[in-house]
């Protein structure tokens, strides 16, 4: 592996992939172990915290 990550984002999401916080989030996701597929409840899943700090 080269360690390079190639990204694409719309203008609104561009700060997320160019900021140090966003880069750290991407790196954390890439380094996390694979989890088994989960079965979502029929009612769905609601994300309660959708904040992102630049």
FENCOR-V397731 format. One record per pair of residues at least 6 apart in sequence whose ideal C-beta (glycine too) atoms are under 6 Angstrom apart, sorted by sequence separation. I is the first residue (numbers start at 1). J is the second residue. D is the distance in whole Angstrom. If there is no record, write none. Layout:
i/j/d
I/J/D
I/J/D
//
This chain:
i/j/d
16/22/4
9/17/5
7/17/5
19/54/5
15/54/5
//
